[in-house]
Amino acid sequence: MGIIWTIIIGFVAGVIAKFVTPGDNEPSGFILTTILGIFGAFVASYLGQSMGWYGPGEGAGLIGAVVGAIIVLLVWGMVRRRA
């Protein structure tokens, strides 16, 4: 259930992060935003577990996933700007 929960939280986090992150370099499209949000949730879960904030098998909550998705969107904007 942990992976499914992370995907659901990542979906919501991706939508929230798209509204929070300003700029023209954000991905357009619902599916790409959702995928980046899910990736951000996995990044937040991994970083939180490696820093000791979450236990083994524990995923990031909504706030952590939103922060992870914002980080992924900012990196996406920087990479896209260079290309």
GUKEZA-749068 format. One record per atom (N, C-alpha, C, O, CB): residue number from 1; chain; x negated, z negated, y negated. Coordinates in Angstrom, 3 decimals. Glycine has a CB too. Layout:
<nodes>
{node NUM, 'A', {X, Z, Y}}
...
</nodes>
This chain:
<nodes>
{node 1, 'A', {-0.826, 0.000, 1.198}}
{node 1, 'A', {0.000, 0.000, 0.000}}
{node 1, 'A', {-0.863, 0.000, -1.252}}
{node 1, 'A', {-0.381, 0.367, -2.323}}
{node 1, 'A', {0.936, -1.205, -0.003}}
{node 2, 'A', {-2.136, -0.404, -1.147}}
{node 2, 'A', {-2.999, -0.498, -2.310}}
{node 2, 'A', {-3.262, 0.846, -2.963}}
{node 2, 'A', {-3.267, 0.946, -4.190}}
{node 2, 'A', {-4.294, -1.129, -1.928}}
{node 3, 'A', {-3.484, 1.891, -2.156}}
{node 3, 'A', {-3.768, 3.207, -2.723}}
{node 3, 'A', {-2.518, 3.782, -3.382}}
{node 3, 'A', {-2.605, 4.375, -4.458}}
{node 3, 'A', {-4.289, 4.166, -1.634}}
{node 4, 'A', {-1.381, 3.618, -2.764}}
{node 4, 'A', {-0.134, 4.120, -3.353}}
{node 4, 'A', {0.150, 3.410, -4.673}}
{node 4, 'A', {0.572, 4.040, -5.643}}
{node 4, 'A', {1.050, 3.929, -2.374}}
{node 5, 'A', {-0.078, 2.112, -4.708}}
{node 5, 'A', {0.129, 1.346, -5.937}}
{node 5, 'A', {-0.822, 1.812, -7.035}}
{node 5, 'A', {-0.426, 1.910, -8.196}}
{node 5, 'A', {-0.063, -0.155, -5.673}}
{node 6, 'A', {-2.070, 2.099, -6.678}}
{node 6, 'A', {-3.044, 2.589, -7.650}}
{node 6, 'A', {-2.625, 3.950, -8.189}}
{node 6, 'A', {-2.795, 4.214, -9.379}}
{node 6, 'A', {-4.441, 2.675, -7.019}}
{node 7, 'A', {-2.085, 4.811, -7.349}}
{node 7, 'A', {-1.621, 6.128, -7.799}}
{node 7, 'A', {-0.442, 5.988, -8.757}}
{node 7, 'A', {-0.384, 6.683, -9.772}}
{node 7, 'A', {-1.222, 7.002, -6.593}}
{node 8, 'A', {0.485, 5.109, -8.451}}
{node 8, 'A', {1.644, 4.911, -9.329}}
{node 8, 'A', {1.204, 4.335, -10.669}}
{node 8, 'A', {1.632, 4.807, -11.722}}
{node 8, 'A', {2.680, 3.980, -8.662}}
{node 9, 'A', {0.354, 3.320, -10.631}}
{node 9, 'A', {-0.167, 2.730, -11.866}}
{node 9, 'A', {-0.974, 3.769, -12.640}}
{node 9, 'A', {-0.877, 3.836, -13.865}}
{node 9, 'A', {-1.040, 1.486, -11.557}}
{node 10, 'A', {-1.770, 4.581, -11.942}}
{node 10, 'A', {-2.553, 5.626, -12.589}}
{node 10, 'A', {-1.694, 6.668, -13.262}}
{node 10, 'A', {-2.044, 7.168, -14.330}}
{node 10, 'A', {-3.445, 6.287, -11.594}}
{node 11, 'A', {-0.579, 7.001, -12.654}}
{node 11, 'A', {0.360, 7.939, -13.259}}
{node 11, 'A', {0.873, 7.407, -14.593}}
{node 11, 'A', {0.852, 8.112, -15.602}}
{node 11, 'A', {1.532, 8.210, -12.311}}
{node 12, 'A', {1.324, 6.183, -14.586}}
{node 12, 'A', {1.836, 5.559, -15.809}}
{node 12, 'A', {0.708, 5.408, -16.831}}
{node 12, 'A', {0.909, 5.647, -18.022}}
{node 12, 'A', {2.472, 4.178, -15.496}}
{node 13, 'A', {-0.466, 5.016, -16.367}}
{node 13, 'A', {-1.608, 4.831, -17.258}}
{node 13, 'A', {-2.026, 6.151, -17.895}}
{node 13, 'A', {-2.386, 6.174, -19.072}}
{node 13, 'A', {-2.786, 4.219, -16.497}}
{node 14, 'A', {-1.986, 7.235, -17.155}}
{node 14, 'A', {-2.339, 8.541, -17.707}}
{node 14, 'A', {-1.405, 8.963, -18.818}}
{node 14, 'A', {-1.843, 9.509, -19.831}}
{node 14, 'A', {-2.334, 9.584, -16.622}}
{node 15, 'A', {-0.130, 8.715, -18.637}}
{node 15, 'A', {0.843, 9.056, -19.680}}
{node 15, 'A', {0.626, 8.189, -20.917}}
{node 15, 'A', {0.666, 8.694, -22.038}}
{node 15, 'A', {2.286, 8.884, -19.155}}
{node 16, 'A', {0.397, 6.900, -20.726}}
{node 16, 'A', {0.155, 5.999, -21.857}}
{node 16, 'A', {-1.150, 6.371, -22.559}}
{node 16, 'A', {-1.208, 6.396, -23.789}}
{node 16, 'A', {0.108, 4.527, -21.381}}
{node 17, 'A', {-2.191, 6.658, -21.786}}
{node 17, 'A', {-3.492, 6.997, -22.375}}
{node 17, 'A', {-3.420, 8.281, -23.176}}
{node 17, 'A', {-4.104, 8.410, -24.192}}
{node 17, 'A', {-4.553, 7.127, -21.288}}
{node 18, 'A', {-2.611, 9.230, -22.746}}
{node 18, 'A', {-2.467, 10.482, -23.497}}
{node 18, 'A', {-1.851, 10.222, -24.864}}
{node 18, 'A', {-2.239, 10.855, -25.846}}
{node 18, 'A', {-1.606, 11.489, -22.714}}
{node 19, 'A', {-0.906, 9.308, -24.940}}
{node 19, 'A', {-0.293, 8.984, -26.221}}
{node 19, 'A', {-1.218, 8.152, -27.105}}
{node 19, 'A', {-1.147, 8.252, -28.330}}
{node 19, 'A', {1.010, 8.244, -25.999}}
{node 20, 'A', {-2.079, 7.340, -26.512}}
{node 20, 'A', {-2.969, 6.459, -27.260}}
{node 20, 'A', {-4.205, 7.198, -27.762}}
{node 20, 'A', {-4.678, 6.944, -28.870}}
{node 20, 'A', {-3.386, 5.281, -26.395}}
{node 21, 'A', {-4.733, 8.123, -26.937}}
{node 21, 'A', {-5.972, 8.813, -27.274}}
{node 21, 'A', {-5.686, 9.968, -28.221}}
{node 21, 'A', {-4.959, 10.895, -27.864}}
{node 21, 'A', {-6.676, 9.321, -26.006}}
{node 22, 'A', {-6.255, 9.923, -29.434}}
{node 22, 'A', {-6.022, 11.012, -30.381}}
{node 22, 'A', {-6.955, 12.189, -30.108}}
{node 22, 'A', {-7.953, 12.048, -29.401}}
{node 22, 'A', {-6.209, 10.517, -31.818}}
{node 23, 'A', {-6.631, 13.322, -30.660}}
{node 23, 'A', {-7.541, 14.462, -30.603}}
{node 23, 'A', {-6.928, 15.680, -29.948}}
{node 23, 'A', {-5.924, 15.612, -29.238}}
{node 23, 'A', {-8.785, 14.083, -29.873}}
{node 24, 'A', {-7.586, 16.808, -30.222}}
{node 24, 'A', {-7.135, 18.078, -29.666}}
{node 24, 'A', {-7.738, 18.366, -28.307}}
{node 24, 'A', {-7.254, 19.248, -27.598}}
{node 24, 'A', {-7.464, 19.196, -30.606}}
{node 25, 'A', {-8.784, 17.644, -27.923}}
{node 25, 'A', {-9.492, 17.927, -26.685}}
{node 25, 'A', {-8.901, 17.235, -25.475}}
{node 25, 'A', {-9.482, 17.285, -24.390}}
{node 25, 'A', {-10.914, 17.536, -26.825}}
{node 26, 'A', {-7.780, 16.603, -25.635}}
{node 26, 'A', {-7.161, 15.968, -24.484}}
{node 26, 'A', {-6.530, 17.045, -23.613}}
{node 26, 'A', {-6.141, 18.101, -24.112}}
{node 26, 'A', {-6.107, 14.915, -24.924}}
{node 27, 'A', {-6.428, 16.786, -22.327}}
{node 27, 'A', {-5.885, 17.818, -21.440}}
{node 27, 'A', {-4.417, 18.052, -21.725}}
{node 27, 'A', {-3.646, 17.115, -21.934}}
{node 27, 'A', {-6.079, 17.428, -19.975}}
{node 28, 'A', {-4.052, 19.306, -21.728}}
{node 28, 'A', {-2.639, 19.607, -21.915}}
{node 28, 'A', {-2.029, 19.814, -20.536}}
{node 28, 'A', {-2.670, 20.347, -19.630}}
{node 28, 'A', {-2.431, 20.867, -22.830}}
{node 29, 'A', {-0.843, 19.405, -20.401}}
{node 29, 'A', {-0.167, 19.541, -19.125}}
{node 29, 'A', {0.048, 18.200, -18.463}}
{node 29, 'A', {-0.808, 17.315, -18.484}}
{node 29, 'A', {-0.948, 20.444, -18.212}}
{node 30, 'A', {1.184, 18.089, -17.894}}
{node 30, 'A', {1.616, 16.847, -17.275}}
{node 30, 'A', {0.797, 16.532, -16.028}}
{node 30, 'A', {0.426, 15.380, -15.805}}
{node 30, 'A', {3.093, 16.922, -16.924}}
{node 31, 'A', {0.513, 17.543, -15.220}}
{node 31, 'A', {-0.175, 17.311, -13.957}}
{node 31, 'A', {-1.626, 16.908, -14.198}}
{node 31, 'A', {-2.114, 15.979, -13.553}}
{node 31, 'A', {-0.111, 18.561, -13.075}}
{node 32, 'A', {-2.331, 17.584, -15.113}}
{node 32, 'A', {-3.725, 17.238, -15.384}}
{node 32, 'A', {-3.841, 15.847, -15.989}}
{node 32, 'A', {-4.756, 15.099, -15.644}}
{node 32, 'A', {-4.356, 18.267, -16.316}}
{node 33, 'A', {-2.931, 15.493, -16.884}}
{node 33, 'A', {-2.927, 14.153, -17.460}}
{node 33, 'A', {-2.693, 13.102, -16.380}}
{node 33, 'A', {-3.332, 12.050, -16.387}}
{node 33, 'A', {-1.855, 14.041, -18.551}}
{node 34, 'A', {-1.791, 13.381, -15.463}}
{node 34, 'A', {-1.508, 12.463, -14.368}}
{node 34, 'A', {-2.726, 12.303, -13.457}}
{node 34, 'A', {-3.054, 11.189, -13.047}}
{node 34, 'A', {-0.304, 12.956, -13.561}}
{node 35, 'A', {-3.394, 13.409, -13.142}}
{node 35, 'A', {-4.574, 13.342, -12.277}}
{node 35, 'A', {-5.679, 12.540, -12.952}}
{node 35, 'A', {-6.331, 11.722, -12.304}}
{node 35, 'A', {-5.078, 14.760, -11.929}}
{node 36, 'A', {-5.898, 12.763, -14.248}}
{node 36, 'A', {-6.919, 11.999, -14.957}}
{node 36, 'A', {-6.541, 10.521, -15.052}}
{node 36, 'A', {-7.417, 9.659, -14.994}}
{node 36, 'A', {-7.136, 12.577, -16.356}}
{node 37, 'A', {-5.262, 10.220, -15.194}}
{node 37, 'A', {-4.817, 8.827, -15.191}}
{node 37, 'A', {-5.035, 8.152, -13.858}}
{node 37, 'A', {-5.451, 6.995, -13.806}}
{node 37, 'A', {-3.367, 8.747, -15.559}}
{node 38, 'A', {-4.758, 8.860, -12.784}}
{node 38, 'A', {-4.995, 8.310, -11.444}}
{node 38, 'A', {-6.488, 8.099, -11.234}}
{node 38, 'A', {-6.896, 7.073, -10.690}}
{node 38, 'A', {-4.421, 9.248, -10.347}}
{node 39, 'A', {-7.312, 9.064, -11.662}}
{node 39, 'A', {-8.752, 8.913, -11.566}}
{node 39, 'A', {-9.218, 7.715, -12.391}}
{node 39, 'A', {-10.095, 6.965, -11.962}}
{node 39, 'A', {-9.459, 10.193, -12.029}}
{node 40, 'A', {-8.631, 7.536, -13.573}}
{node 40, 'A', {-8.961, 6.379, -14.410}}
{node 40, 'A', {-8.597, 5.062, -13.753}}
{node 40, 'A', {-9.317, 4.074, -13.897}}
{node 40, 'A', {-8.259, 6.485, -15.740}}
{node 41, 'A', {-7.489, 5.040, -13.035}}
{node 41, 'A', {-7.091, 3.822, -12.325}}
{node 41, 'A', {-8.070, 3.510, -11.198}}
{node 41, 'A', {-8.410, 2.348, -10.976}}
{node 41, 'A', {-5.665, 3.966, -11.763}}
{node 42, 'A', {-8.525, 4.539, -10.487}}
{node 42, 'A', {-9.525, 4.316, -9.446}}
{node 42, 'A', {-10.845, 3.857, -10.051}}
{node 42, 'A', {-11.513, 2.985, -9.494}}
{node 42, 'A', {-9.736, 5.592, -8.625}}
{node 43, 'A', {-11.229, 4.443, -11.198}}
{node 43, 'A', {-12.464, 4.020, -11.874}}
{node 43, 'A', {-12.351, 2.565, -12.304}}
{node 43, 'A', {-13.282, 1.784, -12.107}}
{node 43, 'A', {-12.757, 4.921, -13.101}}
{node 44, 'A', {-11.214, 2.198, -12.890}}
{node 44, 'A', {-11.018, 0.813, -13.331}}
{node 44, 'A', {-11.029, -0.143, -12.139}}
{node 44, 'A', {-11.572, -1.243, -12.240}}
{node 44, 'A', {-9.693, 0.676, -14.108}}
{node 45, 'A', {-10.444, 0.256, -11.026}}
{node 45, 'A', {-10.452, -0.592, -9.827}}
{node 45, 'A', {-11.872, -0.771, -9.308}}
{node 45, 'A', {-12.277, -1.882, -8.968}}
{node 45, 'A', {-9.557, 0.013, -8.727}}
{node 46, 'A', {-12.624, 0.317, -9.249}}
{node 46, 'A', {-13.996, 0.239, -8.755}}
{node 46, 'A', {-14.869, -0.620, -9.673}}
{node 46, 'A', {-15.593, -1.498, -9.204}}
{node 46, 'A', {-14.593, 1.646, -8.626}}
{node 47, 'A', {-14.798, -0.362, -10.979}}
{node 47, 'A', {-15.600, -1.145, -11.918}}
{node 47, 'A', {-15.200, -2.619, -11.906}}
{node 47, 'A', {-16.060, -3.497, -11.972}}
{node 47, 'A', {-15.459, -0.579, -13.331}}
{node 48, 'A', {-13.908, -2.889, -11.822}}
{node 48, 'A', {-13.443, -4.272, -11.776}}
{node 48, 'A', {-13.902, -4.997, -10.524}}
{node 48, 'A', {-14.252, -6.176, -10.580}}
{node 48, 'A', {-11.942, -4.315, -11.860}}
{node 49, 'A', {-13.904, -4.297, -9.388}}
{node 49, 'A', {-14.375, -4.914, -8.145}}
{node 49, 'A', {-15.878, -5.128, -8.173}}
{node 49, 'A', {-16.371, -6.137, -7.668}}
{node 49, 'A', {-13.996, -4.053, -6.943}}
{node 50, 'A', {-16.614, -4.185, -8.761}}
{node 50, 'A', {-18.068, -4.345, -8.798}}
{node 50, 'A', {-18.495, -5.425, -9.790}}
{node 50, 'A', {-19.560, -6.020, -9.623}}
{node 50, 'A', {-18.732, -3.021, -9.158}}
{node 51, 'A', {-17.689, -5.690, -10.816}}
{node 51, 'A', {-18.010, -6.735, -11.783}}
{node 51, 'A', {-17.440, -8.089, -11.376}}
{node 51, 'A', {-17.706, -9.095, -12.033}}
{node 51, 'A', {-17.490, -6.351, -13.154}}
{node 52, 'A', {-16.664, -8.124, -10.305}}
{node 52, 'A', {-16.132, -9.382, -9.820}}
{node 52, 'A', {-14.804, -9.783, -10.443}}
{node 52, 'A', {-14.337, -10.904, -10.240}}
{node 52, 'A', {-17.118, -10.449, -10.058}}
{node 53, 'A', {-14.192, -8.879, -11.197}}
{node 53, 'A', {-12.896, -9.194, -11.802}}
{node 53, 'A', {-11.770, -9.117, -10.780}}
{node 53, 'A', {-10.797, -9.865, -10.867}}
{node 53, 'A', {-12.608, -8.245, -12.963}}
{node 54, 'A', {-11.901, -8.213, -9.812}}
{node 54, 'A', {-10.899, -8.045, -8.765}}
{node 54, 'A', {-11.564, -8.308, -7.426}}
{node 54, 'A', {-12.757, -8.063, -7.245}}
{node 54, 'A', {-10.263, -6.620, -8.807}}
{node 55, 'A', {-10.783, -8.801, -6.508}}
{node 55, 'A', {-11.291, -9.040, -5.169}}
{node 55, 'A', {-11.311, -7.754, -4.357}}
{node 55, 'A', {-10.802, -6.726, -4.805}}
{node 55, 'A', {-10.452, -10.096, -4.463}}
{node 56, 'A', {-11.901, -7.808, -3.158}}
{node 56, 'A', {-11.914, -6.625, -2.286}}
{node 56, 'A', {-10.487, -6.193, -1.947}}
{node 56, 'A', {-9.658, -7.013, -1.553}}
{node 56, 'A', {-12.708, -6.916, -0.987}}
{node 57, 'A', {-10.217, -4.928, -2.098}}
{node 57, 'A', {-8.892, -4.403, -1.813}}
{node 57, 'A', {-7.900, -4.564, -2.942}}
{node 57, 'A', {-6.776, -4.071, -2.845}}
{node 57, 'A', {-8.357, -5.054, -0.612}}
{node 58, 'A', {-8.279, -5.234, -4.000}}
{node 58, 'A', {-7.411, -5.415, -5.156}}
{node 58, 'A', {-7.607, -4.261, -6.113}}
{node 58, 'A', {-8.737, -3.832, -6.346}}
{node 58, 'A', {-7.690, -6.758, -5.858}}
{node 59, 'A', {-6.542, -3.762, -6.661}}
{node 59, 'A', {-6.623, -2.671, -7.627}}
{node 59, 'A', {-6.471, -3.177, -9.044}}
{node 59, 'A', {-6.094, -4.325, -9.281}}
{node 59, 'A', {-5.565, -1.624, -7.337}}
{node 60, 'A', {-6.769, -2.304, -9.971}}
{node 60, 'A', {-6.631, -2.649, -11.384}}
{node 60, 'A', {-5.152, -2.729, -11.742}}
{node 60, 'A', {-4.321, -2.016, -11.178}}
{node 60, 'A', {-7.358, -1.613, -12.284}}
{node 61, 'A', {-4.849, -3.583, -12.662}}
{node 61, 'A', {-3.488, -3.671, -13.169}}
{node 61, 'A', {-3.231, -2.569, -14.173}}
{node 61, 'A', {-4.066, -1.685, -14.364}}
{node 61, 'A', {-3.231, -5.036, -13.801}}
{node 62, 'A', {-2.090, -2.621, -14.806}}
{node 62, 'A', {-1.708, -1.564, -15.740}}
{node 62, 'A', {-2.661, -1.494, -16.923}}
{node 62, 'A', {-3.053, -0.399, -17.328}}
{node 62, 'A', {-0.285, -1.784, -16.233}}
{node 63, 'A', {-3.041, -2.624, -17.482}}
{node 63, 'A', {-3.927, -2.611, -18.648}}
{node 63, 'A', {-5.306, -2.075, -18.266}}
{node 63, 'A', {-5.876, -1.266, -18.998}}
{node 63, 'A', {-4.053, -4.028, -19.251}}
{node 64, 'A', {-5.839, -2.510, -17.147}}
{node 64, 'A', {-7.132, -2.002, -16.688}}
{node 64, 'A', {-7.080, -0.515, -16.399}}
{node 64, 'A', {-8.030, 0.209, -16.698}}
{node 64, 'A', {-7.582, -2.750, -15.449}}
{node 65, 'A', {-5.978, -0.049, -15.818}}
{node 65, 'A', {-5.836, 1.375, -15.528}}
{node 65, 'A', {-5.717, 2.197, -16.802}}
{node 65, 'A', {-6.249, 3.304, -16.882}}
{node 65, 'A', {-4.622, 1.614, -14.644}}
{node 66, 'A', {-5.022, 1.661, -17.797}}
{node 66, 'A', {-4.921, 2.375, -19.079}}
{node 66, 'A', {-6.295, 2.475, -19.727}}
{node 66, 'A', {-6.659, 3.528, -20.250}}
{node 66, 'A', {-3.926, 1.661, -20.035}}
{node 67, 'A', {-7.057, 1.390, -19.694}}
{node 67, 'A', {-8.414, 1.420, -20.259}}
{node 67, 'A', {-9.279, 2.417, -19.482}}
{node 67, 'A', {-10.028, 3.182, -20.089}}
{node 67, 'A', {-9.057, -0.001, -20.226}}
{node 68, 'A', {-9.189, 2.416, -18.171}}
{node 68, 'A', {-9.931, 3.385, -17.363}}
{node 68, 'A', {-9.515, 4.812, -17.663}}
{node 68, 'A', {-10.366, 5.699, -17.735}}
{node 68, 'A', {-9.735, 3.098, -15.889}}
{node 69, 'A', {-8.218, 5.051, -17.840}}
{node 69, 'A', {-7.732, 6.395, -18.155}}
{node 69, 'A', {-8.179, 6.828, -19.544}}
{node 69, 'A', {-8.495, 8.000, -19.751}}
{node 69, 'A', {-6.206, 6.450, -18.055}}
{node 70, 'A', {-8.212, 5.903, -20.500}}
{node 70, 'A', {-8.689, 6.236, -21.843}}
{node 70, 'A', {-10.169, 6.611, -21.780}}
{node 70, 'A', {-10.596, 7.563, -22.434}}
{node 70, 'A', {-8.467, 5.047, -22.822}}
{node 71, 'A', {-10.948, 5.872, -21.000}}
{node 71, 'A', {-12.365, 6.198, -20.852}}
{node 71, 'A', {-12.526, 7.589, -20.237}}
{node 71, 'A', {-13.350, 8.380, -20.695}}
{node 71, 'A', {-13.080, 5.137, -19.983}}
{node 72, 'A', {-11.750, 7.884, -19.214}}
{node 72, 'A', {-11.828, 9.200, -18.580}}
{node 72, 'A', {-11.410, 10.293, -19.563}}
{node 72, 'A', {-12.032, 11.355, -19.593}}
{node 72, 'A', {-10.940, 9.247, -17.318}}
{node 73, 'A', {-10.375, 10.059, -20.361}}
{node 73, 'A', {-9.938, 11.055, -21.338}}
{node 73, 'A', {-10.982, 11.270, -22.427}}
{node 73, 'A', {-11.177, 12.400, -22.873}}
{node 73, 'A', {-8.615, 10.634, -21.964}}
{node 74, 'A', {-11.653, 10.212, -22.861}}
{node 74, 'A', {-12.698, 10.366, -23.865}}
{node 74, 'A', {-13.882, 11.142, -23.306}}
{node 74, 'A', {-14.444, 11.995, -23.994}}
{node 74, 'A', {-13.156, 9.002, -24.371}}
{node 75, 'A', {-14.266, 10.857, -22.066}}
{node 75, 'A', {-15.338, 11.616, -21.428}}
{node 75, 'A', {-14.913, 13.073, -21.257}}
{node 75, 'A', {-15.712, 13.983, -21.477}}
{node 75, 'A', {-15.711, 10.995, -20.061}}
{node 76, 'A', {-13.682, 13.294, -20.872}}
{node 76, 'A', {-13.136, 14.647, -20.736}}
{node 76, 'A', {-13.244, 15.396, -22.064}}
{node 76, 'A', {-13.640, 16.561, -22.087}}
{node 76, 'A', {-11.660, 14.596, -20.264}}
{node 77, 'A', {-12.897, 14.740, -23.157}}
{node 77, 'A', {-12.988, 15.371, -24.480}}
{node 77, 'A', {-14.417, 15.709, -24.861}}
{node 77, 'A', {-14.666, 16.766, -25.440}}
{node 77, 'A', {-12.389, 14.466, -25.532}}
{node 78, 'A', {-15.359, 14.829, -24.547}}
{node 78, 'A', {-16.761, 15.096, -24.875}}
{node 78, 'A', {-17.307, 16.259, -24.041}}
{node 78, 'A', {-18.032, 17.105, -24.566}}
{node 78, 'A', {-17.613, 13.832, -24.648}}
{node 79, 'A', {-16.972, 16.310, -22.763}}
{node 79, 'A', {-17.439, 17.390, -21.898}}
{node 79, 'A', {-16.804, 18.714, -22.326}}
{node 79, 'A', {-17.469, 19.750, -22.351}}
{node 79, 'A', {-17.110, 17.084, -20.416}}
{node 80, 'A', {-15.557, 18.672, -22.650}}
{node 80, 'A', {-14.835, 19.887, -23.049}}
{node 80, 'A', {-15.352, 20.418, -24.380}}
{node 80, 'A', {-15.406, 21.629, -24.591}}
{node 80, 'A', {-13.326, 19.611, -23.146}}
{node 81, 'A', {-15.732, 19.514, -25.275}}
{node 81, 'A', {-16.252, 19.903, -26.580}}
{node 81, 'A', {-17.570, 20.656, -26.444}}
{node 81, 'A', {-17.841, 21.586, -27.205}}
{node 81, 'A', {-16.438, 18.672, -27.465}}
{node 82, 'A', {-18.391, 20.253, -25.472}}
{node 82, 'A', {-19.694, 20.895, -25.256}}
{node 82, 'A', {-19.561, 22.265, -24.606}}
{node 82, 'A', {-20.414, 23.132, -24.798}}
{node 82, 'A', {-20.576, 20.009, -24.395}}
{node 83, 'A', {-18.508, 22.459, -23.849}}
{node 83, 'A', {-18.344, 23.732, -23.132}}
{node 83, 'A', {-17.817, 24.847, -24.004}}
{node 83, 'A', {-17.632, 25.968, -23.528}}
{node 83, 'A', {-17.423, 23.548, -21.970}}
</nodes>
